[in-house]
Amino acid sequence: MLMPDPKTVRILLTRYATLKIAQAERERATAARELEDVSYTLCVLMGTTSLQDAIAKADALLEAGRGSSDTAGGATGGTVVGKEGESGLSLAV
């Protein structure tokens, strides 16, 4: 089974979250179309028909790839912090 590139998955999840925030602040037709495109791409990339399933699978993929060598030493409070400052929080809606 082919696995999606984690970097591509992270980019799509970030874009999805950014567009959701932008739409919540001010609805725009162009942002709505792009959000629809990103959502569809996430579903296709993760092999799902549900956006929630795609986000959950994407989060799991990124978490599995993180491994113990990817964490910044000394994360406290049960939150894993990656090299690039990810908090380990899910983007699931």
PDB file of N, CA, C and O in Angstrom:
ATOM      1  N   MET A   1       0.836  -1.186   0.000  1.00  0.00           N
ATOM      2  CA  MET A   1       0.000   0.000   0.000  1.00  0.00           C
ATOM      3  C   MET A   1       0.885   1.255   0.000  1.00  0.00           C
ATOM      4  O   MET A   1       1.827   1.354   0.786  1.00  0.00           O
ATOM      5  N   LEU A   2       0.586   2.179  -0.856  1.00  0.00           N
ATOM      6  CA  LEU A   2       1.338   3.433  -0.916  1.00  0.00           C
ATOM      7  C   LEU A   2       0.926   4.344   0.229  1.00  0.00           C
ATOM      8  O   LEU A   2      -0.256   4.468   0.550  1.00  0.00           O
ATOM      9  N   MET A   3       1.916   4.976   0.836  1.00  0.00           N
ATOM     10  CA  MET A   3       1.649   5.909   1.928  1.00  0.00           C
ATOM     11  C   MET A   3       1.863   7.332   1.423  1.00  0.00           C
ATOM     12  O   MET A   3       2.836   7.599   0.718  1.00  0.00           O
ATOM     13  N   PRO A   4       0.967   8.240   1.777  1.00  0.00           N
ATOM     14  CA  PRO A   4       1.137   9.640   1.367  1.00  0.00           C
ATOM     15  C   PRO A   4       2.381  10.242   2.015  1.00  0.00           C
ATOM     16  O   PRO A   4       2.782   9.843   3.108  1.00  0.00           O
ATOM     17  N   ASP A   5       2.975  11.192   1.335  1.00  0.00           N
ATOM     18  CA  ASP A   5       4.125  11.903   1.853  1.00  0.00           C
ATOM     19  C   ASP A   5       3.696  12.743   3.058  1.00  0.00           C
ATOM     20  O   ASP A   5       2.823  13.600   2.924  1.00  0.00           O
ATOM     21  N   PRO A   6       4.294  12.516   4.232  1.00  0.00           N
ATOM     22  CA  PRO A   6       3.911  13.275   5.423  1.00  0.00           C
ATOM     23  C   PRO A   6       4.007  14.788   5.248  1.00  0.00           C
ATOM     24  O   PRO A   6       3.195  15.531   5.800  1.00  0.00           O
ATOM     25  N   LYS A   7       4.988  15.242   4.491  1.00  0.00           N
ATOM     26  CA  LYS A   7       5.130  16.686   4.278  1.00  0.00           C
ATOM     27  C   LYS A   7       3.922  17.231   3.512  1.00  0.00           C
ATOM     28  O   LYS A   7       3.408  18.301   3.838  1.00  0.00           O
ATOM     29  N   THR A   8       3.474  16.500   2.505  1.00  0.00           N
ATOM     30  CA  THR A   8       2.290  16.906   1.737  1.00  0.00           C
ATOM     31  C   THR A   8       1.054  16.889   2.618  1.00  0.00           C
ATOM     32  O   THR A   8       0.224  17.796   2.550  1.00  0.00           O
ATOM     33  N   VAL A   9       0.930  15.867   3.439  1.00  0.00           N
ATOM     34  CA  VAL A   9      -0.213  15.766   4.351  1.00  0.00           C
ATOM     35  C   VAL A   9      -0.221  16.950   5.313  1.00  0.00           C
ATOM     36  O   VAL A   9      -1.265  17.559   5.548  1.00  0.00           O
ATOM     37  N   ARG A  10       0.943  17.272   5.868  1.00  0.00           N
ATOM     38  CA  ARG A  10       1.036  18.403   6.808  1.00  0.00           C
ATOM     39  C   ARG A  10       0.662  19.716   6.124  1.00  0.00           C
ATOM     40  O   ARG A  10      -0.029  20.549   6.711  1.00  0.00           O
ATOM     41  N   ILE A  11       1.113  19.899   4.895  1.00  0.00           N
ATOM     42  CA  ILE A  11       0.785  21.114   4.139  1.00  0.00           C
ATOM     43  C   ILE A  11      -0.723  21.211   3.920  1.00  0.00           C
ATOM     44  O   ILE A  11      -1.312  22.277   4.102  1.00  0.00           O
ATOM     45  N   LEU A  12      -1.347  20.102   3.531  1.00  0.00           N
ATOM     46  CA  LEU A  12      -2.799  20.110   3.299  1.00  0.00           C
ATOM     47  C   LEU A  12      -3.571  20.373   4.586  1.00  0.00           C
ATOM     48  O   LEU A  12      -4.533  21.141   4.583  1.00  0.00           O
ATOM     49  N   LEU A  13      -3.164  19.747   5.678  1.00  0.00           N
ATOM     50  CA  LEU A  13      -3.847  19.985   6.956  1.00  0.00           C
ATOM     51  C   LEU A  13      -3.708  21.438   7.402  1.00  0.00           C
ATOM     52  O   LEU A  13      -4.657  22.035   7.910  1.00  0.00           O
ATOM     53  N   THR A  14      -2.527  21.994   7.208  1.00  0.00           N
ATOM     54  CA  THR A  14      -2.304  23.397   7.564  1.00  0.00           C
ATOM     55  C   THR A  14      -3.167  24.307   6.705  1.00  0.00           C
ATOM     56  O   THR A  14      -3.779  25.248   7.210  1.00  0.00           O
ATOM     57  N   ARG A  15      -3.215  24.031   5.416  1.00  0.00           N
ATOM     58  CA  ARG A  15      -4.028  24.844   4.502  1.00  0.00           C
ATOM     59  C   ARG A  15      -5.505  24.724   4.854  1.00  0.00           C
ATOM     60  O   ARG A  15      -6.235  25.715   4.839  1.00  0.00           O
ATOM     61  N   TYR A  16      -5.941  23.518   5.169  1.00  0.00           N
ATOM     62  CA  TYR A  16      -7.334  23.297   5.568  1.00  0.00           C
ATOM     63  C   TYR A  16      -7.674  24.134   6.805  1.00  0.00           C
ATOM     64  O   TYR A  16      -8.688  24.832   6.830  1.00  0.00           O
ATOM     65  N   ALA A  17      -6.824  24.060   7.823  1.00  0.00           N
ATOM     66  CA  ALA A  17      -7.071  24.808   9.063  1.00  0.00           C
ATOM     67  C   ALA A  17      -7.075  26.310   8.808  1.00  0.00           C
ATOM     68  O   ALA A  17      -7.917  27.030   9.345  1.00  0.00           O
ATOM     69  N   THR A  18      -6.143  26.781   7.997  1.00  0.00           N
ATOM     70  CA  THR A  18      -6.061  28.208   7.675  1.00  0.00           C
ATOM     71  C   THR A  18      -7.332  28.683   6.967  1.00  0.00           C
ATOM     72  O   THR A  18      -7.874  29.742   7.282  1.00  0.00           O
ATOM     73  N   LEU A  19      -7.792  27.889   6.014  1.00  0.00           N
ATOM     74  CA  LEU A  19      -9.010  28.256   5.275  1.00  0.00           C
ATOM     75  C   LEU A  19     -10.252  28.212   6.163  1.00  0.00           C
ATOM     76  O   LEU A  19     -11.139  29.054   6.028  1.00  0.00           O
ATOM     77  N   LYS A  20     -10.320  27.231   7.073  1.00  0.00           N
ATOM     78  CA  LYS A  20     -11.460  27.166   7.999  1.00  0.00           C
ATOM     79  C   LYS A  20     -11.503  28.418   8.880  1.00  0.00           C
ATOM     80  O   LYS A  20     -12.573  28.974   9.127  1.00  0.00           O
ATOM     81  N   ILE A  21     -10.353  28.849   9.341  1.00  0.00           N
ATOM     82  CA  ILE A  21     -10.285  30.054  10.172  1.00  0.00           C
ATOM     83  C   ILE A  21     -10.679  31.271   9.351  1.00  0.00           C
ATOM     84  O   ILE A  21     -11.453  32.108   9.815  1.00  0.00           O
ATOM     85  N   ALA A  22     -10.155  31.376   8.138  1.00  0.00           N
ATOM     86  CA  ALA A  22     -10.469  32.514   7.275  1.00  0.00           C
ATOM     87  C   ALA A  22     -11.968  32.569   6.979  1.00  0.00           C
ATOM     88  O   ALA A  22     -12.558  33.649   6.967  1.00  0.00           O
ATOM     89  N   GLN A  23     -12.579  31.418   6.743  1.00  0.00           N
ATOM     90  CA  GLN A  23     -14.016  31.381   6.453  1.00  0.00           C
ATOM     91  C   GLN A  23     -14.838  31.748   7.694  1.00  0.00           C
ATOM     92  O   GLN A  23     -15.894  32.371   7.582  1.00  0.00           O
ATOM     93  N   ALA A  24     -14.353  31.364   8.860  1.00  0.00           N
ATOM     94  CA  ALA A  24     -15.063  31.707  10.095  1.00  0.00           C
ATOM     95  C   ALA A  24     -15.016  33.207  10.352  1.00  0.00           C
ATOM     96  O   ALA A  24     -15.969  33.788  10.870  1.00  0.00           O
ATOM     97  N   GLU A  25     -13.909  33.821   9.988  1.00  0.00           N
ATOM     98  CA  GLU A  25     -13.764  35.263  10.186  1.00  0.00           C
ATOM     99  C   GLU A  25     -14.546  36.064   9.156  1.00  0.00           C
ATOM    100  O   GLU A  25     -15.187  37.061   9.486  1.00  0.00           O
ATOM    101  N   ARG A  26     -14.488  35.619   7.912  1.00  0.00           N
ATOM    102  CA  ARG A  26     -15.183  36.330   6.838  1.00  0.00           C
ATOM    103  C   ARG A  26     -15.361  35.380   5.656  1.00  0.00           C
ATOM    104  O   ARG A  26     -14.386  34.943   5.044  1.00  0.00           O
ATOM    105  N   GLU A  27     -16.599  35.071   5.350  1.00  0.00           N
ATOM    106  CA  GLU A  27     -16.878  34.141   4.254  1.00  0.00           C
ATOM    107  C   GLU A  27     -16.583  34.778   2.906  1.00  0.00           C
ATOM    108  O   GLU A  27     -16.987  35.905   2.621  1.00  0.00           O
ATOM    109  N   ARG A  28     -15.866  34.019   2.089  1.00  0.00           N
ATOM    110  CA  ARG A  28     -15.546  34.455   0.727  1.00  0.00           C
ATOM    111  C   ARG A  28     -15.733  33.273  -0.208  1.00  0.00           C
ATOM    112  O   ARG A  28     -15.428  32.135   0.150  1.00  0.00           O
ATOM    113  N   ALA A  29     -16.229  33.542  -1.392  1.00  0.00           N
ATOM    114  CA  ALA A  29     -16.469  32.477  -2.361  1.00  0.00           C
ATOM    115  C   ALA A  29     -15.172  31.788  -2.778  1.00  0.00           C
ATOM    116  O   ALA A  29     -15.133  30.566  -2.926  1.00  0.00           O
ATOM    117  N   THR A  30     -14.125  32.564  -2.965  1.00  0.00           N
ATOM    118  CA  THR A  30     -12.858  31.960  -3.400  1.00  0.00           C
ATOM    119  C   THR A  30     -12.278  31.046  -2.324  1.00  0.00           C
ATOM    120  O   THR A  30     -11.768  29.966  -2.625  1.00  0.00           O
ATOM    121  N   ALA A  31     -12.359  31.481  -1.079  1.00  0.00           N
ATOM    122  CA  ALA A  31     -11.858  30.657   0.023  1.00  0.00           C
ATOM    123  C   ALA A  31     -12.718  29.410   0.187  1.00  0.00           C
ATOM    124  O   ALA A  31     -12.200  28.340   0.503  1.00  0.00           O
ATOM    125  N   ALA A  32     -14.018  29.535  -0.023  1.00  0.00           N
ATOM    126  CA  ALA A  32     -14.919  28.387   0.073  1.00  0.00           C
ATOM    127  C   ALA A  32     -14.576  27.347  -0.984  1.00  0.00           C
ATOM    128  O   ALA A  32     -14.564  26.151  -0.693  1.00  0.00           O
ATOM    129  N   ARG A  33     -14.299  27.784  -2.203  1.00  0.00           N
ATOM    130  CA  ARG A  33     -13.916  26.860  -3.274  1.00  0.00           C
ATOM    131  C   ARG A  33     -12.589  26.185  -2.965  1.00  0.00           C
ATOM    132  O   ARG A  33     -12.431  24.983  -3.177  1.00  0.00           O
ATOM    133  N   GLU A  34     -11.641  26.960  -2.467  1.00  0.00           N
ATOM    134  CA  GLU A  34     -10.337  26.384  -2.137  1.00  0.00           C
ATOM    135  C   GLU A  34     -10.458  25.397  -0.975  1.00  0.00           C
ATOM    136  O   GLU A  34      -9.795  24.359  -0.968  1.00  0.00           O
ATOM    137  N   LEU A  35     -11.297  25.718  -0.001  1.00  0.00           N
ATOM    138  CA  LEU A  35     -11.536  24.815   1.120  1.00  0.00           C
ATOM    139  C   LEU A  35     -12.140  23.503   0.618  1.00  0.00           C
ATOM    140  O   LEU A  35     -11.765  22.425   1.081  1.00  0.00           O
ATOM    141  N   GLU A  36     -13.059  23.597  -0.310  1.00  0.00           N
ATOM    142  CA  GLU A  36     -13.661  22.410  -0.908  1.00  0.00           C
ATOM    143  C   GLU A  36     -12.598  21.577  -1.639  1.00  0.00           C
ATOM    144  O   GLU A  36     -12.583  20.351  -1.531  1.00  0.00           O
ATOM    145  N   ASP A  37     -11.718  22.245  -2.376  1.00  0.00           N
ATOM    146  CA  ASP A  37     -10.649  21.553  -3.103  1.00  0.00           C
ATOM    147  C   ASP A  37      -9.679  20.859  -2.142  1.00  0.00           C
ATOM    148  O   ASP A  37      -9.308  19.705  -2.357  1.00  0.00           O
ATOM    149  N   VAL A  38      -9.276  21.556  -1.099  1.00  0.00           N
ATOM    150  CA  VAL A  38      -8.346  20.988  -0.130  1.00  0.00           C
ATOM    151  C   VAL A  38      -8.998  19.806   0.588  1.00  0.00           C
ATOM    152  O   VAL A  38      -8.351  18.786   0.825  1.00  0.00           O
ATOM    153  N   SER A  39     -10.268  19.945   0.930  1.00  0.00           N
ATOM    154  CA  SER A  39     -10.994  18.860   1.598  1.00  0.00           C
ATOM    155  C   SER A  39     -11.053  17.625   0.702  1.00  0.00           C
ATOM    156  O   SER A  39     -10.806  16.507   1.156  1.00  0.00           O
ATOM    157  N   TYR A  40     -11.380  17.833  -0.562  1.00  0.00           N
ATOM    158  CA  TYR A  40     -11.436  16.730  -1.519  1.00  0.00           C
ATOM    159  C   TYR A  40     -10.061  16.074  -1.667  1.00  0.00           C
ATOM    160  O   TYR A  40      -9.955  14.848  -1.678  1.00  0.00           O
ATOM    161  N   THR A  41      -9.028  16.876  -1.780  1.00  0.00           N
ATOM    162  CA  THR A  41      -7.673  16.351  -1.942  1.00  0.00           C
ATOM    163  C   THR A  41      -7.255  15.531  -0.729  1.00  0.00           C
ATOM    164  O   THR A  41      -6.639  14.476  -0.876  1.00  0.00           O
ATOM    165  N   LEU A  42      -7.587  16.010   0.471  1.00  0.00           N
ATOM    166  CA  LEU A  42      -7.288  15.248   1.686  1.00  0.00           C
ATOM    167  C   LEU A  42      -7.985  13.894   1.663  1.00  0.00           C
ATOM    168  O   LEU A  42      -7.387  12.875   2.008  1.00  0.00           O
ATOM    169  N   CYS A  43      -9.246  13.885   1.257  1.00  0.00           N
ATOM    170  CA  CYS A  43     -10.001  12.629   1.194  1.00  0.00           C
ATOM    171  C   CYS A  43      -9.368  11.661   0.207  1.00  0.00           C
ATOM    172  O   CYS A  43      -9.203  10.481   0.516  1.00  0.00           O
ATOM    173  N   VAL A  44      -9.015  12.144  -0.970  1.00  0.00           N
ATOM    174  CA  VAL A  44      -8.398  11.291  -1.984  1.00  0.00           C
ATOM    175  C   VAL A  44      -7.048  10.784  -1.499  1.00  0.00           C
ATOM    176  O   VAL A  44      -6.761   9.592  -1.606  1.00  0.00           O
ATOM    177  N   LEU A  45      -6.226  11.665  -0.972  1.00  0.00           N
ATOM    178  CA  LEU A  45      -4.891  11.308  -0.517  1.00  0.00           C
ATOM    179  C   LEU A  45      -4.931  10.268   0.602  1.00  0.00           C
ATOM    180  O   LEU A  45      -4.092   9.368   0.653  1.00  0.00           O
ATOM    181  N   MET A  46      -5.909  10.398   1.494  1.00  0.00           N
ATOM    182  CA  MET A  46      -5.997   9.489   2.628  1.00  0.00           C
ATOM    183  C   MET A  46      -6.898   8.284   2.343  1.00  0.00           C
ATOM    184  O   MET A  46      -7.039   7.407   3.195  1.00  0.00           O
ATOM    185  N   GLY A  47      -7.506   8.232   1.157  1.00  0.00           N
ATOM    186  CA  GLY A  47      -8.319   7.084   0.768  1.00  0.00           C
ATOM    187  C   GLY A  47      -9.633   6.972   1.509  1.00  0.00           C
ATOM    188  O   GLY A  47     -10.068   5.873   1.853  1.00  0.00           O
ATOM    189  N   THR A  48     -10.273   8.122   1.760  1.00  0.00           N
ATOM    190  CA  THR A  48     -11.547   8.127   2.480  1.00  0.00           C
ATOM    191  C   THR A  48     -12.594   8.907   1.696  1.00  0.00           C
ATOM    192  O   THR A  48     -12.270   9.611   0.740  1.00  0.00           O
ATOM    193  N   THR A  49     -13.838   8.776   2.104  1.00  0.00           N
ATOM    194  CA  THR A  49     -14.900   9.579   1.512  1.00  0.00           C
ATOM    195  C   THR A  49     -15.427  10.612   2.493  1.00  0.00           C
ATOM    196  O   THR A  49     -16.241  11.462   2.131  1.00  0.00           O
ATOM    197  N   SER A  50     -14.968  10.542   3.727  1.00  0.00           N
ATOM    198  CA  SER A  50     -15.391  11.472   4.778  1.00  0.00           C
ATOM    199  C   SER A  50     -14.226  12.368   5.170  1.00  0.00           C
ATOM    200  O   SER A  50     -13.112  11.888   5.379  1.00  0.00           O
ATOM    201  N   LEU A  51     -14.480  13.663   5.267  1.00  0.00           N
ATOM    202  CA  LEU A  51     -13.435  14.606   5.658  1.00  0.00           C
ATOM    203  C   LEU A  51     -12.932  14.304   7.065  1.00  0.00           C
ATOM    204  O   LEU A  51     -11.726  14.346   7.309  1.00  0.00           O
ATOM    205  N   GLN A  52     -13.834  14.001   7.989  1.00  0.00           N
ATOM    206  CA  GLN A  52     -13.408  13.685   9.362  1.00  0.00           C
ATOM    207  C   GLN A  52     -12.495  12.468   9.381  1.00  0.00           C
ATOM    208  O   GLN A  52     -11.500  12.451  10.105  1.00  0.00           O
ATOM    209  N   ASP A  53     -12.827  11.437   8.579  1.00  0.00           N
ATOM    210  CA  ASP A  53     -11.973  10.255   8.495  1.00  0.00           C
ATOM    211  C   ASP A  53     -10.613  10.614   7.894  1.00  0.00           C
ATOM    212  O   ASP A  53      -9.582  10.126   8.357  1.00  0.00           O
ATOM    213  N   ALA A  54     -10.608  11.460   6.871  1.00  0.00           N
ATOM    214  CA  ALA A  54      -9.353  11.860   6.227  1.00  0.00           C
ATOM    215  C   ALA A  54      -8.459  12.604   7.214  1.00  0.00           C
ATOM    216  O   ALA A  54      -7.254  12.356   7.265  1.00  0.00           O
ATOM    217  N   ILE A  55      -9.031  13.502   7.989  1.00  0.00           N
ATOM    218  CA  ILE A  55      -8.257  14.265   8.961  1.00  0.00           C
ATOM    219  C   ILE A  55      -7.724  13.338  10.054  1.00  0.00           C
ATOM    220  O   ILE A  55      -6.571  13.458  10.469  1.00  0.00           O
ATOM    221  N   ALA A  56      -8.563  12.420  10.514  1.00  0.00           N
ATOM    222  CA  ALA A  56      -8.127  11.472  11.545  1.00  0.00           C
ATOM    223  C   ALA A  56      -6.988  10.594  11.027  1.00  0.00           C
ATOM    224  O   ALA A  56      -6.010  10.364  11.739  1.00  0.00           O
ATOM    225  N   LYS A  57      -7.109  10.105   9.796  1.00  0.00           N
ATOM    226  CA  LYS A  57      -6.048   9.272   9.215  1.00  0.00           C
ATOM    227  C   LYS A  57      -4.775  10.087   8.997  1.00  0.00           C
ATOM    228  O   LYS A  57      -3.670   9.586   9.204  1.00  0.00           O
ATOM    229  N   ALA A  58      -4.930  11.337   8.580  1.00  0.00           N
ATOM    230  CA  ALA A  58      -3.771  12.203   8.374  1.00  0.00           C
ATOM    231  C   ALA A  58      -3.064  12.463   9.700  1.00  0.00           C
ATOM    232  O   ALA A  58      -1.836  12.413   9.773  1.00  0.00           O
ATOM    233  N   ASP A  59      -3.831  12.739  10.736  1.00  0.00           N
ATOM    234  CA  ASP A  59      -3.240  12.945  12.064  1.00  0.00           C
ATOM    235  C   ASP A  59      -2.503  11.698  12.529  1.00  0.00           C
ATOM    236  O   ASP A  59      -1.400  11.792  13.067  1.00  0.00           O
ATOM    237  N   ALA A  60      -3.107  10.525  12.325  1.00  0.00           N
ATOM    238  CA  ALA A  60      -2.488   9.266  12.731  1.00  0.00           C
ATOM    239  C   ALA A  60      -1.196   9.017  11.948  1.00  0.00           C
ATOM    240  O   ALA A  60      -0.201   8.564  12.514  1.00  0.00           O
ATOM    241  N   LEU A  61      -1.213   9.309  10.664  1.00  0.00           N
ATOM    242  CA  LEU A  61      -0.017   9.146   9.831  1.00  0.00           C
ATOM    243  C   LEU A  61       1.116  10.030  10.338  1.00  0.00           C
ATOM    244  O   LEU A  61       2.254   9.578  10.466  1.00  0.00           O
ATOM    245  N   LEU A  62       0.803  11.278  10.622  1.00  0.00           N
ATOM    246  CA  LEU A  62       1.831  12.206  11.103  1.00  0.00           C
ATOM    247  C   LEU A  62       2.325  11.807  12.491  1.00  0.00           C
ATOM    248  O   LEU A  62       3.514  11.927  12.785  1.00  0.00           O
ATOM    249  N   GLU A  63       1.432  11.341  13.330  1.00  0.00           N
ATOM    250  CA  GLU A  63       1.814  10.911  14.673  1.00  0.00           C
ATOM    251  C   GLU A  63       2.698   9.672  14.605  1.00  0.00           C
ATOM    252  O   GLU A  63       3.679   9.576  15.343  1.00  0.00           O
ATOM    253  N   ALA A  64       2.371   8.732  13.742  1.00  0.00           N
ATOM    254  CA  ALA A  64       3.164   7.510  13.604  1.00  0.00           C
ATOM    255  C   ALA A  64       4.555   7.824  13.072  1.00  0.00           C
ATOM    256  O   ALA A  64       5.527   7.174  13.453  1.00  0.00           O
ATOM    257  N   GLY A  65       4.655   8.811  12.200  1.00  0.00           N
ATOM    258  CA  GLY A  65       5.941   9.184  11.637  1.00  0.00           C
ATOM    259  C   GLY A  65       6.793  10.017  12.559  1.00  0.00           C
ATOM    260  O   GLY A  65       7.987  10.201  12.322  1.00  0.00           O
ATOM    261  N   ARG A  66       6.183  10.518  13.606  1.00  0.00           N
ATOM    262  CA  ARG A  66       6.890  11.401  14.536  1.00  0.00           C
ATOM    263  C   ARG A  66       7.941  10.642  15.320  1.00  0.00           C
ATOM    264  O   ARG A  66       9.082  11.096  15.411  1.00  0.00           O
ATOM    265  N   GLY A  67       7.590   9.501  15.889  1.00  0.00           N
ATOM    266  CA  GLY A  67       8.541   8.665  16.616  1.00  0.00           C
ATOM    267  C   GLY A  67       9.224   9.392  17.759  1.00  0.00           C
ATOM    268  O   GLY A  67       9.123  10.613  17.874  1.00  0.00           O
ATOM    269  N   SER A  68       9.899   8.664  18.579  1.00  0.00           N
ATOM    270  CA  SER A  68      10.531   9.261  19.758  1.00  0.00           C
ATOM    271  C   SER A  68      11.739  10.124  19.401  1.00  0.00           C
ATOM    272  O   SER A  68      12.086  11.027  20.162  1.00  0.00           O
ATOM    273  N   SER A  69      12.384   9.872  18.269  1.00  0.00           N
ATOM    274  CA  SER A  69      13.544  10.686  17.919  1.00  0.00           C
ATOM    275  C   SER A  69      13.162  12.044  17.354  1.00  0.00           C
ATOM    276  O   SER A  69      14.013  12.926  17.238  1.00  0.00           O
ATOM    277  N   ASP A  70      11.881  12.229  16.996  1.00  0.00           N
ATOM    278  CA  ASP A  70      11.432  13.497  16.437  1.00  0.00           C
ATOM    279  C   ASP A  70      10.941  14.489  17.479  1.00  0.00           C
ATOM    280  O   ASP A  70      10.681  15.645  17.146  1.00  0.00           O
ATOM    281  N   THR A  71      10.809  14.075  18.711  1.00  0.00           N
ATOM    282  CA  THR A  71      10.259  14.990  19.705  1.00  0.00           C
ATOM    283  C   THR A  71      11.349  15.858  20.278  1.00  0.00           C
ATOM    284  O   THR A  71      12.485  15.420  20.458  1.00  0.00           O
ATOM    285  N   ALA A  72      10.994  17.088  20.562  1.00  0.00           N
ATOM    286  CA  ALA A  72      11.935  17.996  21.216  1.00  0.00           C
ATOM    287  C   ALA A  72      12.031  17.562  22.668  1.00  0.00           C
ATOM    288  O   ALA A  72      11.005  17.373  23.322  1.00  0.00           O
ATOM    289  N   GLY A  73      13.212  17.404  23.174  1.00  0.00           N
ATOM    290  CA  GLY A  73      13.408  16.897  24.519  1.00  0.00           C
ATOM    291  C   GLY A  73      12.666  17.697  25.566  1.00  0.00           C
ATOM    292  O   GLY A  73      12.608  18.926  25.517  1.00  0.00           O
ATOM    293  N   GLY A  74      12.089  16.956  26.532  1.00  0.00           N
ATOM    294  CA  GLY A  74      11.510  17.601  27.687  1.00  0.00           C
ATOM    295  C   GLY A  74      10.133  18.189  27.498  1.00  0.00           C
ATOM    296  O   GLY A  74       9.799  19.145  28.198  1.00  0.00           O
ATOM    297  N   ALA A  75       9.318  17.687  26.606  1.00  0.00           N
ATOM    298  CA  ALA A  75       7.944  18.175  26.490  1.00  0.00           C
ATOM    299  C   ALA A  75       7.217  17.865  27.784  1.00  0.00           C
ATOM    300  O   ALA A  75       7.341  16.761  28.315  1.00  0.00           O
ATOM    301  N   THR A  76       6.463  18.816  28.296  1.00  0.00           N
ATOM    302  CA  THR A  76       5.775  18.625  29.558  1.00  0.00           C
ATOM    303  C   THR A  76       4.279  18.702  29.374  1.00  0.00           C
ATOM    304  O   THR A  76       3.783  19.139  28.335  1.00  0.00           O
ATOM    305  N   GLY A  77       3.567  18.270  30.402  1.00  0.00           N
ATOM    306  CA  GLY A  77       2.118  18.380  30.387  1.00  0.00           C
ATOM    307  C   GLY A  77       1.436  17.395  29.452  1.00  0.00           C
ATOM    308  O   GLY A  77       0.263  17.574  29.124  1.00  0.00           O
ATOM    309  N   GLY A  78       2.149  16.350  29.011  1.00  0.00           N
ATOM    310  CA  GLY A  78       1.529  15.351  28.165  1.00  0.00           C
ATOM    311  C   GLY A  78       1.387  15.767  26.713  1.00  0.00           C
ATOM    312  O   GLY A  78       0.820  15.015  25.921  1.00  0.00           O
ATOM    313  N   THR A  79       1.876  16.920  26.340  1.00  0.00           N
ATOM    314  CA  THR A  79       1.796  17.377  24.956  1.00  0.00           C
ATOM    315  C   THR A  79       3.133  17.142  24.282  1.00  0.00           C
ATOM    316  O   THR A  79       4.175  17.567  24.782  1.00  0.00           O
ATOM    317  N   VAL A  80       3.098  16.462  23.143  1.00  0.00           N
ATOM    318  CA  VAL A  80       4.319  16.209  22.395  1.00  0.00           C
ATOM    319  C   VAL A  80       4.577  17.399  21.486  1.00  0.00           C
ATOM    320  O   VAL A  80       3.684  17.850  20.767  1.00  0.00           O
ATOM    321  N   VAL A  81       5.796  17.902  21.523  1.00  0.00           N
ATOM    322  CA  VAL A  81       6.161  19.021  20.677  1.00  0.00           C
ATOM    323  C   VAL A  81       7.231  18.547  19.705  1.00  0.00           C
ATOM    324  O   VAL A  81       8.297  18.089  20.117  1.00  0.00           O
ATOM    325  N   GLY A  82       6.940  18.658  18.409  1.00  0.00           N
ATOM    326  CA  GLY A  82       7.881  18.211  17.386  1.00  0.00           C
ATOM    327  C   GLY A  82       8.945  19.248  17.097  1.00  0.00           C
ATOM    328  O   GLY A  82       8.939  20.343  17.659  1.00  0.00           O
ATOM    329  N   LYS A  83       9.866  18.882  16.208  1.00  0.00           N
ATOM    330  CA  LYS A  83      10.972  19.768  15.846  1.00  0.00           C
ATOM    331  C   LYS A  83      10.504  21.112  15.325  1.00  0.00           C
ATOM    332  O   LYS A  83      11.114  22.143  15.607  1.00  0.00           O
ATOM    333  N   GLU A  84       9.417  21.101  14.561  1.00  0.00           N
ATOM    334  CA  GLU A  84       8.934  22.341  13.950  1.00  0.00           C
ATOM    335  C   GLU A  84       7.901  23.036  14.812  1.00  0.00           C
ATOM    336  O   GLU A  84       7.226  23.951  14.342  1.00  0.00           O
ATOM    337  N   GLY A  85       7.761  22.625  16.065  1.00  0.00           N
ATOM    338  CA  GLY A  85       6.869  23.294  16.991  1.00  0.00           C
ATOM    339  C   GLY A  85       5.440  22.804  16.971  1.00  0.00           C
ATOM    340  O   GLY A  85       4.559  23.454  17.535  1.00  0.00           O
ATOM    341  N   GLU A  86       5.182  21.639  16.317  1.00  0.00           N
ATOM    342  CA  GLU A  86       3.805  21.131  16.349  1.00  0.00           C
ATOM    343  C   GLU A  86       3.476  20.769  17.776  1.00  0.00           C
ATOM    344  O   GLU A  86       4.335  20.283  18.512  1.00  0.00           O
ATOM    345  N   SER A  87       2.239  20.999  18.171  1.00  0.00           N
ATOM    346  CA  SER A  87       1.860  20.732  19.544  1.00  0.00           C
ATOM    347  C   SER A  87       1.353  19.335  19.758  1.00  0.00           C
ATOM    348  O   SER A  87       1.145  18.934  20.904  1.00  0.00           O
ATOM    349  N   GLY A  88       1.142  18.568  18.697  1.00  0.00           N
ATOM    350  CA  GLY A  88       0.599  17.236  18.857  1.00  0.00           C
ATOM    351  C   GLY A  88      -0.911  17.248  18.927  1.00  0.00           C
ATOM    352  O   GLY A  88      -1.517  16.193  19.115  1.00  0.00           O
ATOM    353  N   LEU A  89      -1.541  18.399  18.785  1.00  0.00           N
ATOM    354  CA  LEU A  89      -2.989  18.505  18.839  1.00  0.00           C
ATOM    355  C   LEU A  89      -3.593  18.143  17.500  1.00  0.00           C
ATOM    356  O   LEU A  89      -3.044  18.484  16.452  1.00  0.00           O
ATOM    357  N   SER A  90      -4.706  17.463  17.529  1.00  0.00           N
ATOM    358  CA  SER A  90      -5.385  17.058  16.309  1.00  0.00           C
ATOM    359  C   SER A  90      -6.072  18.237  15.658  1.00  0.00           C
ATOM    360  O   SER A  90      -6.547  19.143  16.343  1.00  0.00           O
ATOM    361  N   LEU A  91      -6.127  18.227  14.323  1.00  0.00           N
ATOM    362  CA  LEU A  91      -6.849  19.243  13.578  1.00  0.00           C
ATOM    363  C   LEU A  91      -8.268  18.793  13.249  1.00  0.00           C
ATOM    364  O   LEU A  91      -8.988  19.474  12.518  1.00  0.00           O
ATOM    365  N   ALA A  92      -8.662  17.655  13.785  1.00  0.00           N
ATOM    366  CA  ALA A  92      -9.993  17.120  13.483  1.00  0.00           C
ATOM    367  C   ALA A  92     -11.074  18.095  13.906  1.00  0.00           C
ATOM    368  O   ALA A  92     -10.975  18.754  14.940  1.00  0.00           O
ATOM    369  N   VAL A  93     -12.106  18.171  13.083  1.00  0.00           N
ATOM    370  CA  VAL A  93     -13.224  19.073  13.360  1.00  0.00           C
ATOM    371  C   VAL A  93     -14.344  18.355  14.036  1.00  0.00           C
ATOM    372  O   VAL A  93     -15.369  18.962  14.344  1.00  0.00           O
TER     373      VAL A  93
END
